[in-house]
């Protein structure tokens, strides 16, 4: 899952990832994109990744 998650995260803009994290009450200050993604539900990360492709 780790490498696959990294590939998904590479396609997502940091701003989008942080917005989703904030909606769920996850702290975003000084947190790397990959660590934010690990805290979010898998389906959210996949959805953000698919939006970034468009």
N, C-alpha and C positions, 0 to 999 in steps of 0.2 A: 504493500500500500504506500510506502514511503516515497518511492521513486515516481509512482503514478500521481500521487498527490502533488509532488514538486512540479511535475509537468503541467498539471491543471493550474497551479498557483502562478506559474510563469506567464500564463495567458490573461490573468486577471489584473486589472489596474488596482493599485494600492488603495486608491480612494474608494472604489466600489467595495473592496474587502472590508475596509474600516467602517463604512456605512452600515454594512450588514452586522458587523460585530457590535457596533453601538446600539443597534436595534435590540440586540439580545443582552445588553448590559455587560458586554465584555470590554475590559479596559484596552485601549488602543495606543496609549502613549508608550513610545520606545519599544514597540513589539514588532518583530519581523513578520513579513507577510506569511511565511510558512507556519509560524506559531499561531497566528490568527486563524489560519485555515484549519489547523488541527483542533481548535476550540469550537469551530462552527460545525453544524451537521453536514455530513458528506453531500447530501442532495443540494444544499445551498452552494457549496463550493463548485459542484458540477454545473449548476444552473448559471452561476456567474461566469464560469469558464466558457460555456456555450454562448452566452451573450457577448463575450469579448471577441469571439470569432467573427461575428456578424459585422 
